[in-house]
Amino acid sequence: MRLSHTCRGYGLPTLLVAVAILGAVAITGFEMLPSAFTHEARMYIDPDAHTVVLGDTVVLTVRAESSVPVNVFAGDISFDKNVLQVQSIDYNTSIADLWAVKPWYENGAGTLTFGGGTTKREGFIGNGPLVTITFKTMSAGDSAVHLKNVHILKHDGLGTDASVKDPIDSVLTVLPHTVSEHANAHIAVVKEVPSADLNGDGVVTVKDVSILMLHLFSNDPRFDFNLDGTVDTDDLRILLRKK
């Protein structure tokens, strides 16, 4: 990236963005430099945003990703029982072929739990599906699907925890009416301004700035603070003001 270039379509020199980040580092301290590149593994829900019509079903997939050999995956999911109900679970995936805790759910509590592993001699490296969940929409509204208590263990014979990136909630919006046949009902939307605490550590620091920079000029709704459909330098300014 050449510093003499401007950010395409926004007229703000890339150098100014770099200066803003360096200023944030100076204010926060070098000990707060981002750890976004230090995580060995992560677990997340795909897609991270979805819109459906009341009465439809929606399929979410819990995926695992690791840069080091791992062999155990576990976590909990919570959802709004008034908006969503689990209809079925599919855990026959190529990643986890041994389930100590087969995925089970309680619609009355809005919870789902799973815990499995791989018996492959080399463990698992890469990205793939763990559990696929089919939800039935029960009422109109928004429901965050929380992935929590995530554990991914290294394939080292010691049960060592891999360093795991904090998962980001999936957001489901259920519309109360039928969508026009010309409309795309499956689009990523966020009706509320996303939290500036992008890594979920309870504070807004230069770590969050670094995470946003990875998604600059995308249309990822998790980083679109002004809700204009694009992640750009305006969103960076908003994030810097929240530090």
C-alpha positions as CSV (number, residue, x, y, z in Angstrom):
1,M,0.0,0.0,0.0
2,R,1.5,3.3,-1.1
3,L,1.1,6.2,1.3
4,S,0.7,8.6,-1.5
5,H,-2.5,7.0,-2.6
6,T,-5.9,8.1,-1.4
7,C,-8.5,5.8,0.0
8,R,-10.6,5.0,-3.1
9,G,-13.7,7.0,-3.4
10,Y,-13.5,8.8,0.0
11,G,-10.8,11.5,-0.6
12,L,-9.0,10.8,2.7
13,P,-5.3,10.1,2.3
14,T,-4.2,6.8,3.5
15,L,-1.4,8.6,5.3
16,L,-4.1,10.3,7.5
17,V,-5.5,6.9,8.4
18,A,-2.0,5.8,9.4
19,V,-1.5,8.9,11.5
20,A,-4.8,8.3,13.2
21,I,-3.8,4.8,14.2
22,L,-0.4,5.9,15.4
23,G,-2.0,8.6,17.4
24,A,-4.3,6.1,19.0
25,V,-1.3,3.9,19.8
26,A,0.5,6.9,21.4
27,I,-2.5,7.7,23.5
28,T,-3.2,4.1,24.6
29,G,0.3,2.9,25.0
30,F,2.3,0.4,23.1
31,E,1.4,-2.3,25.5
32,M,-2.1,-2.1,24.0
33,L,-1.0,-3.1,20.5
34,P,-3.6,-5.4,18.9
35,S,-3.5,-9.1,19.4
36,A,-5.7,-9.8,16.4
37,F,-3.0,-11.8,14.7
38,T,-2.0,-13.9,17.7
39,H,-5.1,-16.1,17.9
40,E,-4.5,-19.7,16.9
41,A,-8.1,-20.6,16.4
42,R,-11.7,-19.3,16.3
43,M,-15.2,-20.6,16.2
44,Y,-18.0,-18.5,14.6
45,I,-21.5,-18.7,13.2
46,D,-22.2,-18.4,9.5
47,P,-23.9,-16.3,8.4
48,D,-23.4,-13.5,10.9
49,A,-26.5,-11.7,9.9
50,H,-29.7,-12.9,8.2
51,T,-33.2,-11.7,7.4
52,V,-36.2,-14.0,7.0
53,V,-40.0,-13.9,6.9
54,L,-42.1,-15.1,9.8
55,G,-42.8,-18.8,9.4
56,D,-39.7,-19.5,7.4
57,T,-36.7,-21.6,8.6
58,V,-33.2,-20.4,8.7
59,V,-30.0,-22.5,8.7
60,L,-26.9,-21.4,10.7
61,T,-23.6,-23.2,10.8
62,V,-21.1,-23.2,13.6
63,R,-17.7,-23.3,11.9
64,A,-14.2,-23.9,13.3
65,E,-10.9,-22.5,12.0
66,S,-7.4,-23.2,13.3
67,S,-3.9,-22.5,12.2
68,V,-2.4,-25.1,14.5
69,P,-3.4,-28.8,14.9
70,V,-6.4,-29.1,17.3
71,N,-8.7,-32.0,18.2
72,V,-11.5,-30.9,20.5
73,F,-14.3,-28.3,20.0
74,A,-16.9,-27.3,22.6
75,G,-19.3,-24.4,23.1
76,D,-22.7,-23.1,24.1
77,I,-25.3,-21.2,22.0
78,S,-28.2,-19.1,23.3
79,F,-31.0,-17.5,21.4
80,D,-34.3,-15.7,22.0
81,K,-36.8,-18.5,22.5
82,N,-39.7,-16.2,21.6
83,V,-38.3,-15.5,18.2
84,L,-36.5,-18.7,17.3
85,Q,-36.9,-22.5,18.0
86,V,-34.5,-25.2,17.0
87,Q,-36.1,-27.5,14.5
88,S,-33.1,-29.8,13.8
89,I,-29.4,-30.3,14.3
90,D,-26.9,-31.9,12.0
91,Y,-23.5,-32.7,13.4
92,N,-22.3,-35.3,10.9
93,T,-19.4,-33.2,9.7
94,S,-15.9,-34.1,8.5
95,I,-14.2,-32.2,11.3
96,A,-15.7,-33.8,14.5
97,D,-16.2,-37.5,14.2
98,L,-16.4,-38.2,17.9
99,W,-18.9,-36.5,20.1
100,A,-18.5,-36.6,23.9
101,V,-21.5,-34.2,24.3
102,K,-23.7,-34.7,21.3
103,P,-25.4,-31.4,20.4
104,W,-28.6,-31.0,22.4
105,Y,-31.0,-28.1,22.9
106,E,-33.7,-26.8,25.1
107,N,-36.1,-24.6,23.2
108,G,-37.8,-23.6,26.4
109,A,-34.5,-22.2,27.7
110,G,-33.2,-20.9,24.4
111,T,-29.9,-22.9,24.7
112,L,-27.8,-25.4,22.8
113,T,-24.7,-27.2,23.9
114,F,-22.1,-29.3,22.0
115,G,-18.7,-30.9,22.5
116,G,-16.9,-33.1,20.0
117,G,-13.5,-33.9,18.6
118,T,-11.6,-35.5,15.7
119,T,-9.9,-38.9,15.8
120,K,-7.6,-38.0,12.9
121,R,-4.0,-38.8,13.7
122,E,-2.8,-35.4,12.5
123,G,-5.7,-33.4,14.2
124,F,-7.4,-30.6,12.4
125,I,-6.0,-27.5,10.6
126,G,-8.1,-25.3,8.4
127,N,-11.7,-24.2,8.3
128,G,-14.9,-26.3,8.3
129,P,-18.4,-26.9,9.7
130,L,-18.9,-28.3,13.2
131,V,-22.7,-28.1,13.7
132,T,-25.6,-27.1,11.4
133,I,-28.7,-25.8,13.1
134,T,-32.1,-25.2,11.5
135,F,-34.2,-22.7,13.3
136,K,-38.0,-22.1,12.9
137,T,-39.1,-18.5,13.2
138,M,-41.8,-18.1,15.8
139,S,-42.4,-14.4,16.0
140,A,-41.3,-11.1,14.3
141,G,-38.3,-9.4,15.9
142,D,-34.6,-9.5,16.2
143,S,-32.6,-12.3,17.9
144,A,-28.9,-12.4,18.5
145,V,-27.6,-16.0,18.4
146,H,-24.8,-16.0,21.0
147,L,-21.8,-18.4,20.7
148,K,-20.1,-18.6,24.1
149,N,-17.9,-20.7,26.4
150,V,-15.9,-21.7,23.4
151,H,-13.0,-24.1,23.8
152,I,-10.7,-25.5,21.2
153,L,-7.9,-27.8,22.4
154,K,-4.6,-28.4,20.8
155,H,-3.6,-31.8,19.4
156,D,-0.6,-32.0,21.7
157,G,-1.6,-34.8,24.0
158,L,-1.9,-32.4,26.9
159,G,-5.3,-30.9,26.4
160,T,-3.8,-27.4,26.0
161,D,-6.3,-24.6,25.1
162,A,-5.6,-23.0,21.8
163,S,-5.8,-19.2,22.0
164,V,-9.3,-18.5,20.6
165,K,-10.6,-15.3,19.1
166,D,-13.8,-14.0,20.8
167,P,-16.8,-15.0,18.6
168,I,-19.2,-12.3,17.3
169,D,-22.9,-12.8,17.6
170,S,-25.0,-13.7,14.6
171,V,-28.0,-11.4,14.2
172,L,-31.3,-12.7,12.9
173,T,-34.2,-10.4,11.9
174,V,-37.6,-11.9,11.4
175,L,-40.0,-9.8,9.3
176,P,-43.7,-10.0,10.1
177,H,-44.9,-9.8,6.5
178,T,-44.3,-11.5,3.1
179,V,-41.5,-10.0,1.2
180,S,-42.0,-9.1,-2.5
181,E,-40.9,-11.8,-4.9
182,H,-38.5,-9.3,-6.3
183,A,-36.8,-8.6,-3.0
184,N,-33.9,-10.6,-1.6
185,A,-35.0,-11.8,1.8
186,H,-31.6,-13.2,2.7
187,I,-29.5,-10.1,3.2
188,A,-27.2,-9.0,6.0
189,V,-28.8,-6.3,8.0
190,V,-28.1,-4.7,11.4
191,K,-30.8,-2.4,12.7
192,E,-28.8,-1.1,15.6
193,V,-25.5,0.6,15.6
194,P,-22.8,-2.0,16.1
195,S,-20.7,-1.9,19.3
196,A,-17.4,-0.2,19.0
197,D,-15.9,-2.8,21.3
198,L,-15.1,-5.1,18.4
199,N,-13.1,-7.7,20.3
200,G,-15.5,-7.8,23.2
201,D,-13.0,-7.1,26.0
202,G,-15.1,-4.3,27.6
203,V,-13.1,-1.3,26.4
204,V,-12.5,0.5,23.1
205,T,-8.8,0.5,22.4
206,V,-6.4,0.5,19.5
207,K,-7.1,-3.2,19.2
208,D,-10.5,-2.4,18.0
209,V,-9.0,0.1,15.5
210,S,-6.8,-2.7,14.1
211,I,-9.8,-5.0,13.7
212,L,-11.8,-2.4,11.8
213,M,-8.8,-1.7,9.5
214,L,-8.9,-5.4,8.4
215,H,-12.4,-4.8,7.1
216,L,-12.0,-1.3,5.7
217,F,-13.9,-0.8,2.4
218,S,-16.0,-3.9,2.9
219,N,-19.8,-4.0,3.5
220,D,-19.6,-6.0,6.7
221,P,-22.4,-4.7,9.0
222,R,-20.4,-5.4,12.2
223,F,-18.2,-2.5,11.4
224,D,-20.6,-0.1,9.7
225,F,-21.1,2.4,12.5
226,N,-23.0,5.0,10.5
227,L,-25.2,2.3,8.8
228,D,-24.5,3.6,5.3
229,G,-23.8,0.1,3.9
230,T,-20.0,0.5,3.6
231,V,-17.1,0.3,6.0
232,D,-15.0,3.3,5.3
233,T,-13.0,6.1,6.8
234,D,-16.2,7.7,8.3
235,D,-16.6,4.6,10.4
236,L,-12.9,4.8,11.4
237,R,-13.5,8.4,12.6
238,I,-16.5,7.3,14.6
239,L,-14.5,4.5,16.3
240,L,-11.6,6.8,17.1
241,R,-14.0,9.3,18.8
242,K,-15.3,6.5,21.0
243,K,-11.8,5.7,22.4
